[in-house]
Amino acid sequence: MTEVLLIVGILVAVFVGYNIGGATTGVSFGPAVGAQVLSTLGAAVLMSIFFFLGGWLIGPAVVETLGEDLIAEEGFMTLETGIAILFFIGFALFFGNLFGVPASTSMTAVGAIAGLGLATGTLNWATMGEVVSWWVVAPIVAFWISGVIGRYFYPTINEWVAISRRETHLWVVDRSGTFPRVSAADGTDRRELTGSLIVVAIGCYMAFSSGASNVANAVAPLVGSGALEFEAGVLATFSNMEWGVIIAGVAVTIGAFTIARRTLETMGNDITNLPLTAAVVVMTVSATIVTVLSAIGIPVQLVIVATMSIIGLGWGRATRTTTVSDAVRGREEAAVSVGALTAEKEGETVPEIGEEEPTDIPRASQLFDPSTTARVILIQNFVPVLATIGAYLTFRFVPVFGF
């Protein structure tokens, strides 16, 4: 019976990882795919590799938080409860992926485990408070770091790197020989090549940070129950934690090669006309915050951090229309808008701070598609709530778990 339950648990964990792969591939490589810098196949390959590296090197700290620390008492994170928690995580994420929306896997996983803790009275409020506190602090940090970059450094980055969206692919593959040969497409200059490689590199960094934070969301309940600890044979080659990372990596790979096409389309083309230079800044800031917090065991909602980074970057860029001294004296008021990120084209020189007119700053509606943005925000907030309520009701009223 235990072996059957373990197989079921692994299958449910794979289902969760599959949906994580679908959700996070779009966040990591959507800008590169939308700009024709990378194909969906290439995005899947890179996502698989760097997610596993992040999960293997940093992910165990977050696995320990979700699998052991959130529930205050031992004996409640069993194989049976772990399977149920994974089911609610996977079901909620699958709901988001059906609509092409990459929901926050960290919030969904914490919500499902918190549902168990609330239903049984075993929730570790100290750990929960620490996690939620960082959920509040991380987006604020992302906003201010991005704001400083937007005001003082973004125009220079935009001028030097000049990453632009293309209507055609950046690379061409010649398959006429024994081995395929990859070369730059016609009309591609060196600066565009450099900038495009930066977009791909940052996508890999995002995938690494995603592995560091999200591997726990797929396997923490299994690892916390100790179900993957084998005492003898070939299976004993890896520890309980290592088997969890391996299972998550395989599952995410499956999701990256299949369902991720929907979120790649949403994040690469539908939701925003965010310039690629801005996307690189946002991805770098977000991935760094997520990686640092993952290293100390805090699961972070990458999507919300990235959103606040976009707003902060736009705010900082918009405030370049006035100097600090004029703003303090109330002489000028900046036309603060995230649409400021579209004020100049890639490679264009920007006036010094205080020399630009507020009327030159575009509105936010020129950057975001309102209907798609509203749909994404609605579903991203609904998915964690769905997992929490489902887990609470199940563990509170279904007697099969014996609580």
C-alpha atoms as a printed R data frame, in Angstrom:
    type eleno elety resid chain resno       x      y       z
1   ATOM     1    CA   MET     A     1   0.000  0.000   0.000
2   ATOM     2    CA   THR     A     2   2.841  2.369   0.864
3   ATOM     3    CA   GLU     A     3   4.502  1.732  -2.503
4   ATOM     4    CA   VAL     A     4   1.265  2.530  -4.337
5   ATOM     5    CA   LEU     A     5   0.863  5.770  -2.379
6   ATOM     6    CA   LEU     A     6   4.472  6.721  -3.139
7   ATOM     7    CA   ILE     A     7   3.924  6.194  -6.861
8   ATOM     8    CA   VAL     A     8   0.781  8.302  -6.676
9   ATOM     9    CA   GLY     A     9   2.680 10.974  -4.755
10  ATOM    10    CA   ILE     A    10   5.457 11.087  -7.338
11  ATOM    11    CA   LEU     A    11   2.927 11.313 -10.182
12  ATOM    12    CA   VAL     A    12   1.144 14.204  -8.476
13  ATOM    13    CA   ALA     A    13   4.515 15.917  -7.844
14  ATOM    14    CA   VAL     A    14   5.338 15.492 -11.537
15  ATOM    15    CA   PHE     A    15   1.971 17.078 -12.379
16  ATOM    16    CA   VAL     A    16   2.833 20.058 -10.178
17  ATOM    17    CA   GLY     A    17   6.311 20.363 -11.677
18  ATOM    18    CA   TYR     A    18   4.786 20.104 -15.150
19  ATOM    19    CA   ASN     A    19   2.619 23.127 -14.435
20  ATOM    20    CA   ILE     A    20   5.525 25.006 -12.843
21  ATOM    21    CA   GLY     A    21   7.487 24.424 -16.034
22  ATOM    22    CA   GLY     A    22   4.593 25.813 -18.027
23  ATOM    23    CA   ALA     A    23   4.260 28.889 -15.814
24  ATOM    24    CA   THR     A    24   7.902 29.855 -15.238
25  ATOM    25    CA   THR     A    25   9.237 29.235 -18.744
26  ATOM    26    CA   GLY     A    26   7.068 32.094 -19.990
27  ATOM    27    CA   VAL     A    27   8.333 34.428 -17.277
28  ATOM    28    CA   SER     A    28  11.982 33.543 -17.926
29  ATOM    29    CA   PHE     A    29  12.118 33.404 -21.709
30  ATOM    30    CA   GLY     A    30   8.959 35.205 -22.884
31  ATOM    31    CA   PRO     A    31  10.856 38.400 -23.834
32  ATOM    32    CA   ALA     A    32  13.509 36.461 -25.781
33  ATOM    33    CA   VAL     A    33  10.921 34.376 -27.645
34  ATOM    34    CA   GLY     A    34   8.696 37.393 -28.307
35  ATOM    35    CA   ALA     A    35  11.656 39.234 -29.852
36  ATOM    36    CA   GLN     A    36  12.470 36.285 -32.159
37  ATOM    37    CA   VAL     A    37  15.815 35.920 -30.398
38  ATOM    38    CA   LEU     A    38  15.039 32.393 -29.203
39  ATOM    39    CA   SER     A    39  12.677 29.671 -30.387
40  ATOM    40    CA   THR     A    40  10.204 27.951 -28.087
41  ATOM    41    CA   LEU     A    41  12.302 24.791 -28.377
42  ATOM    42    CA   GLY     A    42  15.449 26.646 -27.362
43  ATOM    43    CA   ALA     A    43  13.615 28.221 -24.444
44  ATOM    44    CA   ALA     A    44  12.501 24.769 -23.250
45  ATOM    45    CA   VAL     A    45  16.033 23.376 -23.414
46  ATOM    46    CA   LEU     A    46  17.595 26.273 -21.511
47  ATOM    47    CA   MET     A    47  14.773 26.312 -18.964
48  ATOM    48    CA   SER     A    48  15.295 22.624 -18.220
49  ATOM    49    CA   ILE     A    49  19.040 22.986 -17.678
50  ATOM    50    CA   PHE     A    50  19.131 26.122 -15.574
51  ATOM    51    CA   PHE     A    51  16.043 25.302 -13.503
52  ATOM    52    CA   PHE     A    52  17.713 22.069 -12.430
53  ATOM    53    CA   LEU     A    53  20.959 23.865 -11.554
54  ATOM    54    CA   GLY     A    54  19.126 26.399  -9.399
55  ATOM    55    CA   GLY     A    55  17.097 23.686  -7.712
56  ATOM    56    CA   TRP     A    56  20.137 21.526  -7.000
57  ATOM    57    CA   LEU     A    57  22.412 24.285  -5.686
58  ATOM    58    CA   ILE     A    58  20.003 26.579  -3.789
59  ATOM    59    CA   GLY     A    59  16.555 24.953  -3.827
60  ATOM    60    CA   PRO     A    60  16.985 22.686  -0.742
61  ATOM    61    CA   ALA     A    61  16.795 25.700   1.601
62  ATOM    62    CA   VAL     A    62  13.285 26.545   0.369
63  ATOM    63    CA   VAL     A    63  12.269 22.856   0.372
64  ATOM    64    CA   GLU     A    64  13.119 22.719   4.083
65  ATOM    65    CA   THR     A    65  10.991 25.796   4.821
66  ATOM    66    CA   LEU     A    66   7.916 24.470   3.026
67  ATOM    67    CA   GLY     A    67   8.341 20.797   3.864
68  ATOM    68    CA   GLU     A    68   9.309 21.079   7.526
69  ATOM    69    CA   ASP     A    69   9.098 24.580   9.008
70  ATOM    70    CA   LEU     A    70   5.594 25.786   8.046
71  ATOM    71    CA   ILE     A    71   3.893 22.983  10.002
72  ATOM    72    CA   ALA     A    72   4.807 23.352  13.670
73  ATOM    73    CA   GLU     A    73   4.228 19.744  14.803
74  ATOM    74    CA   GLU     A    74   5.636 16.484  13.473
75  ATOM    75    CA   GLY     A    75   3.369 13.751  12.179
76  ATOM    76    CA   PHE     A    76   1.043 15.944  10.148
77  ATOM    77    CA   MET     A    77   3.143 16.151   6.963
78  ATOM    78    CA   THR     A    78   2.572 12.531   5.975
79  ATOM    79    CA   LEU     A    79   2.681 10.943   2.549
80  ATOM    80    CA   GLU     A    80  -1.120 11.117   2.346
81  ATOM    81    CA   THR     A    81  -1.311 14.803   3.266
82  ATOM    82    CA   GLY     A    82   1.633 15.532   0.992
83  ATOM    83    CA   ILE     A    83  -0.220 14.018  -1.957
84  ATOM    84    CA   ALA     A    84  -3.319 16.068  -1.175
85  ATOM    85    CA   ILE     A    85  -1.293 19.295  -0.885
86  ATOM    86    CA   LEU     A    86   0.470 18.612  -4.175
87  ATOM    87    CA   PHE     A    87  -2.889 17.958  -5.813
88  ATOM    88    CA   PHE     A    88  -4.201 21.381  -4.800
89  ATOM    89    CA   ILE     A    89  -0.984 23.092  -5.898
90  ATOM    90    CA   GLY     A    90  -1.048 21.332  -9.267
91  ATOM    91    CA   PHE     A    91  -4.765 21.872  -9.833
92  ATOM    92    CA   ALA     A    92  -4.546 25.592  -9.053
93  ATOM    93    CA   LEU     A    93  -1.485 26.115 -11.287
94  ATOM    94    CA   PHE     A    94  -3.119 24.109 -14.071
95  ATOM    95    CA   PHE     A    95  -6.086 26.474 -13.860
96  ATOM    96    CA   GLY     A    96  -3.755 29.418 -14.444
97  ATOM    97    CA   ASN     A    97  -1.908 27.710 -17.293
98  ATOM    98    CA   LEU     A    98  -5.181 26.966 -19.075
99  ATOM    99    CA   PHE     A    99  -5.648 30.715 -19.367
100 ATOM   100    CA   GLY     A   100  -2.005 31.242 -20.347
101 ATOM   101    CA   VAL     A   101  -1.258 33.047 -17.078
102 ATOM   102    CA   PRO     A   102   1.910 32.207 -15.074
103 ATOM   103    CA   ALA     A   103   0.557 32.266 -11.515
104 ATOM   104    CA   SER     A   104   2.791 32.565  -8.462
105 ATOM   105    CA   THR     A   105   3.836 29.028  -7.640
106 ATOM   106    CA   SER     A   106   5.358 30.083  -4.307
107 ATOM   107    CA   MET     A   107   2.167 31.725  -3.077
108 ATOM   108    CA   THR     A   108   0.134 28.754  -4.296
109 ATOM   109    CA   ALA     A   109   2.351 26.213  -2.515
110 ATOM   110    CA   VAL     A   110   2.480 28.196   0.727
111 ATOM   111    CA   GLY     A   111  -1.284 28.666   0.548
112 ATOM   112    CA   ALA     A   112  -1.947 24.926   0.163
113 ATOM   113    CA   ILE     A   113   0.374 24.021   3.059
114 ATOM   114    CA   ALA     A   114  -1.116 26.824   5.173
115 ATOM   115    CA   GLY     A   115  -4.523 25.290   4.482
116 ATOM   116    CA   LEU     A   116  -3.320 22.104   6.185
117 ATOM   117    CA   GLY     A   117  -1.921 24.074   9.117
118 ATOM   118    CA   LEU     A   118  -5.099 26.090   9.588
119 ATOM   119    CA   ALA     A   119  -7.319 23.008   9.406
120 ATOM   120    CA   THR     A   120  -5.253 21.110  11.979
121 ATOM   121    CA   GLY     A   121  -4.146 24.005  14.176
122 ATOM   122    CA   THR     A   122  -0.477 23.262  13.450
123 ATOM   123    CA   LEU     A   123   0.489 26.276  11.330
124 ATOM   124    CA   ASN     A   124   3.821 27.749  12.419
125 ATOM   125    CA   TRP     A   125   2.791 31.391  12.617
126 ATOM   126    CA   ALA     A   126   6.355 32.614  13.177
127 ATOM   127    CA   THR     A   127   7.590 31.042   9.937
128 ATOM   128    CA   MET     A   128   4.425 32.089   8.108
129 ATOM   129    CA   GLY     A   129   4.877 35.643   9.355
130 ATOM   130    CA   GLU     A   130   8.482 35.709   8.183
131 ATOM   131    CA   VAL     A   131   7.507 34.468   4.712
132 ATOM   132    CA   VAL     A   132   4.621 36.935   4.360
133 ATOM   133    CA   SER     A   133   6.833 39.785   5.611
134 ATOM   134    CA   TRP     A   134   9.291 39.104   2.822
135 ATOM   135    CA   TRP     A   135   6.387 38.953   0.368
136 ATOM   136    CA   VAL     A   136   5.707 42.570   1.350
137 ATOM   137    CA   VAL     A   137   9.323 43.726   1.534
138 ATOM   138    CA   ALA     A   138  10.641 42.076  -1.665
139 ATOM   139    CA   PRO     A   139   8.355 43.994  -4.090
140 ATOM   140    CA   ILE     A   140   9.183 47.273  -2.301
141 ATOM   141    CA   VAL     A   141  12.912 46.569  -2.626
142 ATOM   142    CA   ALA     A   142  12.415 45.709  -6.301
143 ATOM   143    CA   PHE     A   143  10.534 48.971  -6.835
144 ATOM   144    CA   TRP     A   144  13.221 51.189  -5.320
145 ATOM   145    CA   ILE     A   145  16.200 49.437  -6.895
146 ATOM   146    CA   SER     A   146  14.511 49.638 -10.283
147 ATOM   147    CA   GLY     A   147  13.512 53.244  -9.622
148 ATOM   148    CA   VAL     A   148  17.126 54.264  -9.022
149 ATOM   149    CA   ILE     A   149  18.200 52.414 -12.162
150 ATOM   150    CA   GLY     A   150  15.404 54.042 -14.165
151 ATOM   151    CA   ARG     A   151  16.343 57.556 -13.098
152 ATOM   152    CA   TYR     A   152  20.126 57.396 -13.218
153 ATOM   153    CA   PHE     A   153  21.246 54.407 -15.314
154 ATOM   154    CA   TYR     A   154  18.471 53.174 -17.624
155 ATOM   155    CA   PRO     A   155  18.998 55.719 -20.439
156 ATOM   156    CA   THR     A   156  22.691 54.840 -20.600
157 ATOM   157    CA   ILE     A   157  21.938 51.115 -20.641
158 ATOM   158    CA   ASN     A   158  19.337 51.674 -23.350
159 ATOM   159    CA   GLU     A   159  21.821 53.665 -25.428
160 ATOM   160    CA   TRP     A   160  24.669 51.175 -25.134
161 ATOM   161    CA   VAL     A   161  22.858 47.863 -25.478
162 ATOM   162    CA   ALA     A   162  20.086 48.766 -27.938
163 ATOM   163    CA   ILE     A   163  18.106 45.538 -27.812
164 ATOM   164    CA   SER     A   164  15.201 45.701 -30.274
165 ATOM   165    CA   ARG     A   165  12.321 43.428 -31.204
166 ATOM   166    CA   ARG     A   166  12.538 41.746 -34.600
167 ATOM   167    CA   GLU     A   167   9.932 40.557 -37.068
168 ATOM   168    CA   THR     A   168  12.237 37.765 -38.212
169 ATOM   169    CA   HIS     A   169  14.460 35.326 -36.350
170 ATOM   170    CA   LEU     A   170  17.887 36.497 -35.235
171 ATOM   171    CA   TRP     A   171  19.553 33.180 -36.094
172 ATOM   172    CA   VAL     A   172  19.335 30.825 -39.054
173 ATOM   173    CA   VAL     A   173  20.181 27.114 -38.959
174 ATOM   174    CA   ASP     A   174  21.795 25.413 -41.943
175 ATOM   175    CA   ARG     A   175  20.969 21.695 -41.854
176 ATOM   176    CA   SER     A   176  22.383 20.805 -45.251
177 ATOM   177    CA   GLY     A   177  25.610 19.374 -43.819
178 ATOM   178    CA   THR     A   178  26.355 16.532 -41.454
179 ATOM   179    CA   PHE     A   179  26.011 18.820 -38.465
180 ATOM   180    CA   PRO     A   180  23.656 21.838 -38.220
181 ATOM   181    CA   ARG     A   181  25.365 25.211 -38.418
182 ATOM   182    CA   VAL     A   182  24.002 28.291 -36.668
183 ATOM   183    CA   SER     A   183  24.731 31.767 -38.032
184 ATOM   184    CA   ALA     A   184  23.367 35.302 -37.754
185 ATOM   185    CA   ALA     A   185  20.468 36.182 -40.038
186 ATOM   186    CA   ASP     A   186  20.869 38.806 -42.751
187 ATOM   187    CA   GLY     A   187  20.735 42.371 -41.490
188 ATOM   188    CA   THR     A   188  21.827 41.531 -37.946
189 ATOM   189    CA   ASP     A   189  24.556 43.856 -36.669
190 ATOM   190    CA   ARG     A   190  27.059 43.151 -33.912
191 ATOM   191    CA   ARG     A   191  25.398 45.323 -31.282
192 ATOM   192    CA   GLU     A   192  22.063 43.598 -31.853
193 ATOM   193    CA   LEU     A   193  23.763 40.221 -31.524
194 ATOM   194    CA   THR     A   194  25.364 41.283 -28.245
195 ATOM   195    CA   GLY     A   195  22.122 42.643 -26.878
196 ATOM   196    CA   SER     A   196  20.186 39.555 -27.896
197 ATOM   197    CA   LEU     A   197  22.698 37.265 -26.241
198 ATOM   198    CA   ILE     A   198  22.256 39.330 -23.085
199 ATOM   199    CA   VAL     A   199  18.487 38.732 -23.241
200 ATOM   200    CA   VAL     A   200  19.073 34.976 -23.472
201 ATOM   201    CA   ALA     A   201  21.674 35.047 -20.678
202 ATOM   202    CA   ILE     A   202  19.299 36.904 -18.361
203 ATOM   203    CA   GLY     A   203  16.587 34.382 -19.236
204 ATOM   204    CA   CYS     A   204  18.935 31.617 -18.098
205 ATOM   205    CA   TYR     A   205  19.562 33.540 -14.888
206 ATOM   206    CA   MET     A   206  15.800 33.820 -14.378
207 ATOM   207    CA   ALA     A   207  15.441 30.063 -14.939
208 ATOM   208    CA   PHE     A   208  18.175 29.463 -12.348
209 ATOM   209    CA   SER     A   209  16.422 31.668  -9.793
210 ATOM   210    CA   SER     A   210  13.135 29.955 -10.626
211 ATOM   211    CA   GLY     A   211  14.690 26.581  -9.838
212 ATOM   212    CA   ALA     A   212  16.063 27.930  -6.570
213 ATOM   213    CA   SER     A   213  12.618 29.116  -5.481
214 ATOM   214    CA   ASN     A   214  10.151 26.788  -7.212
215 ATOM   215    CA   VAL     A   215  11.642 23.312  -6.895
216 ATOM   216    CA   ALA     A   216  10.211 23.269  -3.374
217 ATOM   217    CA   ASN     A   217   6.718 23.926  -4.669
218 ATOM   218    CA   ALA     A   218   6.738 20.636  -6.568
219 ATOM   219    CA   VAL     A   219   8.287 18.288  -4.032
220 ATOM   220    CA   ALA     A   220   8.424 19.896  -0.558
221 ATOM   221    CA   PRO     A   221   5.446 17.888   0.778
222 ATOM   222    CA   LEU     A   222   7.024 14.624  -0.403
223 ATOM   223    CA   VAL     A   223  10.442 15.520   0.965
224 ATOM   224    CA   GLY     A   224   8.909 16.740   4.235
225 ATOM   225    CA   SER     A   225   7.164 13.385   4.701
226 ATOM   226    CA   GLY     A   226  10.459 11.523   4.181
227 ATOM   227    CA   ALA     A   227   8.822  9.370   1.506
228 ATOM   228    CA   LEU     A   228  11.820  9.622  -0.850
229 ATOM   229    CA   GLU     A   229  14.340  8.255   1.675
230 ATOM   230    CA   PHE     A   230  15.547  4.846   0.498
231 ATOM   231    CA   GLU     A   231  17.760  2.716   2.718
232 ATOM   232    CA   ALA     A   232  19.261  0.230   0.229
233 ATOM   233    CA   GLY     A   233  19.753 -0.530  -3.435
234 ATOM   234    CA   VAL     A   234  20.288  1.780  -6.397
235 ATOM   235    CA   LEU     A   235  17.617  4.197  -5.141
236 ATOM   236    CA   ALA     A   236  19.730  4.857  -2.048
237 ATOM   237    CA   THR     A   237  22.329  6.550  -4.293
238 ATOM   238    CA   PHE     A   238  20.573  9.853  -3.756
239 ATOM   239    CA   SER     A   239  19.191 11.342  -0.565
240 ATOM   240    CA   ASN     A   240  15.585 12.255   0.150
241 ATOM   241    CA   MET     A   241  16.273 15.886  -0.829
242 ATOM   242    CA   GLU     A   242  18.239 15.002  -3.968
243 ATOM   243    CA   TRP     A   243  15.490 12.720  -5.248
244 ATOM   244    CA   GLY     A   244  13.048 15.579  -4.756
245 ATOM   245    CA   VAL     A   245  15.154 17.932  -6.875
246 ATOM   246    CA   ILE     A   246  15.553 15.293  -9.599
247 ATOM   247    CA   ILE     A   247  11.809 14.643  -9.771
248 ATOM   248    CA   ALA     A   248  11.068 18.363  -9.915
249 ATOM   249    CA   GLY     A   249  13.658 18.885 -12.646
250 ATOM   250    CA   VAL     A   250  12.231 16.129 -14.846
251 ATOM   251    CA   ALA     A   251   8.679 17.387 -14.367
252 ATOM   252    CA   VAL     A   252   9.565 20.998 -15.163
253 ATOM   253    CA   THR     A   253  11.325 19.814 -18.311
254 ATOM   254    CA   ILE     A   254   8.123 18.124 -19.476
255 ATOM   255    CA   GLY     A   255   6.145 21.304 -18.829
256 ATOM   256    CA   ALA     A   256   8.709 23.488 -20.578
257 ATOM   257    CA   PHE     A   257   8.477 21.405 -23.754
258 ATOM   258    CA   THR     A   258   4.673 21.270 -23.806
259 ATOM   259    CA   ILE     A   259   2.289 23.636 -22.016
260 ATOM   260    CA   ALA     A   260   4.838 26.486 -21.777
261 ATOM   261    CA   ARG     A   261   3.977 27.568 -25.323
262 ATOM   262    CA   ARG     A   262   0.862 29.318 -23.990
263 ATOM   263    CA   THR     A   263   2.631 31.362 -21.318
264 ATOM   264    CA   LEU     A   264   5.495 32.164 -23.694
265 ATOM   265    CA   GLU     A   265   2.946 33.749 -26.004
266 ATOM   266    CA   THR     A   266   1.287 35.689 -23.179
267 ATOM   267    CA   MET     A   267   4.501 37.007 -21.627
268 ATOM   268    CA   GLY     A   268   6.298 37.524 -24.938
269 ATOM   269    CA   ASN     A   269   3.617 39.253 -26.986
270 ATOM   270    CA   ASP     A   270   0.222 39.842 -25.361
271 ATOM   271    CA   ILE     A   271   0.559 41.516 -21.986
272 ATOM   272    CA   THR     A   272   3.027 44.310 -22.663
273 ATOM   273    CA   ASN     A   273   5.060 46.230 -25.218
274 ATOM   274    CA   LEU     A   274   7.872 46.528 -22.680
275 ATOM   275    CA   PRO     A   275  11.139 47.361 -24.479
276 ATOM   276    CA   LEU     A   276  13.662 44.540 -24.300
277 ATOM   277    CA   THR     A   277  16.210 46.751 -22.575
278 ATOM   278    CA   ALA     A   278  13.703 47.368 -19.798
279 ATOM   279    CA   ALA     A   279  12.864 43.656 -19.703
280 ATOM   280    CA   VAL     A   280  16.528 42.835 -19.131
281 ATOM   281    CA   VAL     A   281  16.727 45.253 -16.189
282 ATOM   282    CA   VAL     A   282  13.499 43.920 -14.662
283 ATOM   283    CA   MET     A   283  14.551 40.290 -15.081
284 ATOM   284    CA   THR     A   284  17.985 40.935 -13.545
285 ATOM   285    CA   VAL     A   285  16.612 42.763 -10.511
286 ATOM   286    CA   SER     A   286  13.839 40.208  -9.958
287 ATOM   287    CA   ALA     A   287  16.050 37.151 -10.390
288 ATOM   288    CA   THR     A   288  18.648 38.538  -7.988
289 ATOM   289    CA   ILE     A   289  16.084 39.227  -5.255
290 ATOM   290    CA   VAL     A   290  14.515 35.780  -5.680
291 ATOM   291    CA   THR     A   291  17.885 34.001  -5.649
292 ATOM   292    CA   VAL     A   292  19.083 35.795  -2.510
293 ATOM   293    CA   LEU     A   293  15.858 35.109  -0.614
294 ATOM   294    CA   SER     A   294  15.792 31.482  -1.789
295 ATOM   295    CA   ALA     A   295  19.272 31.013  -0.360
296 ATOM   296    CA   ILE     A   296  17.893 31.865   3.099
297 ATOM   297    CA   GLY     A   297  14.857 29.627   2.612
298 ATOM   298    CA   ILE     A   298  12.190 32.191   1.687
299 ATOM   299    CA   PRO     A   299   9.810 31.263  -1.165
300 ATOM   300    CA   VAL     A   300   9.159 34.425  -3.190
301 ATOM   301    CA   GLN     A   301   6.444 35.328  -5.672
302 ATOM   302    CA   LEU     A   302   8.577 36.158  -8.737
303 ATOM   303    CA   VAL     A   303   5.681 37.514 -10.796
304 ATOM   304    CA   ILE     A   304   4.774 40.217  -8.252
305 ATOM   305    CA   VAL     A   305   8.419 41.177  -7.715
306 ATOM   306    CA   ALA     A   306   8.863 41.553 -11.481
307 ATOM   307    CA   THR     A   307   5.688 43.632 -11.766
308 ATOM   308    CA   MET     A   308   6.846 46.064  -9.076
309 ATOM   309    CA   SER     A   309  10.226 46.221 -10.775
310 ATOM   310    CA   ILE     A   310   8.526 47.341 -14.012
311 ATOM   311    CA   ILE     A   311   6.562 50.014 -12.153
312 ATOM   312    CA   GLY     A   312   9.682 51.209 -10.322
313 ATOM   313    CA   LEU     A   313  11.739 51.348 -13.508
314 ATOM   314    CA   GLY     A   314   9.020 53.363 -15.264
315 ATOM   315    CA   TRP     A   315   8.659 55.678 -12.289
316 ATOM   316    CA   GLY     A   316  12.402 56.300 -12.166
317 ATOM   317    CA   ARG     A   317  12.575 56.973 -15.906
318 ATOM   318    CA   ALA     A   318   9.629 59.398 -15.684
319 ATOM   319    CA   THR     A   319  11.215 61.438 -12.867
320 ATOM   320    CA   ARG     A   320  14.105 62.420 -15.142
321 ATOM   321    CA   THR     A   321  11.977 65.366 -16.293
322 ATOM   322    CA   THR     A   322  12.801 67.220 -13.079
323 ATOM   323    CA   THR     A   323  15.809 67.602 -10.806
324 ATOM   324    CA   VAL     A   324  15.734 66.719  -7.125
325 ATOM   325    CA   SER     A   325  16.084 70.361  -6.053
326 ATOM   326    CA   ASP     A   326  13.181 71.483  -8.263
327 ATOM   327    CA   ALA     A   327  10.993 68.654  -7.030
328 ATOM   328    CA   VAL     A   328  11.730 69.497  -3.381
329 ATOM   329    CA   ARG     A   329  10.893 73.161  -3.989
330 ATOM   330    CA   GLY     A   330   7.678 72.192  -5.784
331 ATOM   331    CA   ARG     A   331   8.642 73.982  -8.990
332 ATOM   332    CA   GLU     A   332   7.946 71.044 -11.310
333 ATOM   333    CA   GLU     A   333   5.898 67.906 -11.159
334 ATOM   334    CA   ALA     A   334   6.983 64.757 -12.998
335 ATOM   335    CA   ALA     A   335   4.520 62.955 -15.251
336 ATOM   336    CA   VAL     A   336   5.060 59.652 -13.464
337 ATOM   337    CA   SER     A   337   4.079 56.723 -15.688
338 ATOM   338    CA   VAL     A   338   5.477 53.297 -16.533
339 ATOM   339    CA   GLY     A   339   4.851 54.327 -20.117
340 ATOM   340    CA   ALA     A   340   8.013 56.433 -19.760
341 ATOM   341    CA   LEU     A   341   9.954 53.298 -20.711
342 ATOM   342    CA   THR     A   342   8.746 53.765 -24.282
343 ATOM   343    CA   ALA     A   343   9.793 57.430 -24.464
344 ATOM   344    CA   GLU     A   344  12.838 56.655 -26.602
345 ATOM   345    CA   LYS     A   345  13.885 53.946 -29.000
346 ATOM   346    CA   GLU     A   346  16.715 51.500 -28.351
347 ATOM   347    CA   GLY     A   347  20.061 53.216 -28.832
348 ATOM   348    CA   GLU     A   348  18.635 56.755 -28.687
349 ATOM   349    CA   THR     A   349  20.442 59.396 -26.631
350 ATOM   350    CA   VAL     A   350  18.359 60.835 -23.768
351 ATOM   351    CA   PRO     A   351  18.553 64.424 -22.451
352 ATOM   352    CA   GLU     A   352  20.112 65.096 -19.068
353 ATOM   353    CA   ILE     A   353  17.960 65.043 -15.929
354 ATOM   354    CA   GLY     A   354  15.705 68.117 -15.837
355 ATOM   355    CA   GLU     A   355  16.052 68.919 -19.546
356 ATOM   356    CA   GLU     A   356  13.210 66.702 -20.776
357 ATOM   357    CA   GLU     A   357   9.623 67.944 -21.028
358 ATOM   358    CA   PRO     A   358   6.896 66.087 -19.064
359 ATOM   359    CA   THR     A   359   4.795 66.035 -22.229
360 ATOM   360    CA   ASP     A   360   7.388 63.703 -23.790
361 ATOM   361    CA   ILE     A   361   6.448 60.927 -21.350
362 ATOM   362    CA   PRO     A   362   3.927 58.450 -22.828
363 ATOM   363    CA   ARG     A   363   0.985 57.157 -20.835
364 ATOM   364    CA   ALA     A   364   0.975 53.774 -19.133
365 ATOM   365    CA   SER     A   365  -1.748 52.547 -21.504
366 ATOM   366    CA   GLN     A   366   0.807 52.601 -24.306
367 ATOM   367    CA   LEU     A   367   2.917 50.057 -22.455
368 ATOM   368    CA   PHE     A   368   0.352 47.578 -21.114
369 ATOM   369    CA   ASP     A   369  -2.613 45.986 -22.824
370 ATOM   370    CA   PRO     A   370  -5.390 46.806 -20.306
371 ATOM   371    CA   SER     A   371  -7.634 43.775 -20.882
372 ATOM   372    CA   THR     A   372  -4.796 41.241 -20.813
373 ATOM   373    CA   THR     A   373  -3.200 42.872 -17.761
374 ATOM   374    CA   ALA     A   374  -6.504 42.800 -15.859
375 ATOM   375    CA   ARG     A   375  -6.989 39.124 -16.729
376 ATOM   376    CA   VAL     A   376  -3.479 38.234 -15.576
377 ATOM   377    CA   ILE     A   377  -3.795 40.103 -12.255
378 ATOM   378    CA   LEU     A   378  -7.198 38.543 -11.535
379 ATOM   379    CA   ILE     A   379  -6.062 34.967 -12.182
380 ATOM   380    CA   GLN     A   380  -2.721 35.402 -10.396
381 ATOM   381    CA   ASN     A   381  -4.546 36.386  -7.202
382 ATOM   382    CA   PHE     A   382  -7.288 33.793  -7.563
383 ATOM   383    CA   VAL     A   383  -4.968 30.782  -8.008
384 ATOM   384    CA   PRO     A   384  -3.321 30.880  -4.512
385 ATOM   385    CA   VAL     A   385  -6.717 31.502  -2.890
386 ATOM   386    CA   LEU     A   386  -8.126 28.490  -4.715
387 ATOM   387    CA   ALA     A   387  -5.317 26.259  -3.410
388 ATOM   388    CA   THR     A   388  -5.655 27.530   0.179
389 ATOM   389    CA   ILE     A   389  -9.422 27.154   0.397
390 ATOM   390    CA   GLY     A   390  -9.376 23.729  -1.261
391 ATOM   391    CA   ALA     A   391  -6.706 22.424   1.116
392 ATOM   392    CA   TYR     A   392  -8.394 23.865   4.209
393 ATOM   393    CA   LEU     A   393 -11.814 22.415   3.403
394 ATOM   394    CA   THR     A   394 -10.342 19.007   2.585
395 ATOM   395    CA   PHE     A   395  -8.194 18.660   5.708
396 ATOM   396    CA   ARG     A   396 -10.918 20.159   7.917
397 ATOM   397    CA   PHE     A   397 -13.898 18.111   6.803
398 ATOM   398    CA   VAL     A   398 -12.673 14.973   4.993
399 ATOM   399    CA   PRO     A   399 -12.183 12.286   7.687
400 ATOM   400    CA   VAL     A   400  -9.899 10.057   5.614
401 ATOM   401    CA   PHE     A   401  -6.830 11.960   6.824
402 ATOM   402    CA   GLY     A   402  -7.649 11.238  10.473
403 ATOM   403    CA   PHE     A   403  -7.393 14.818  11.778
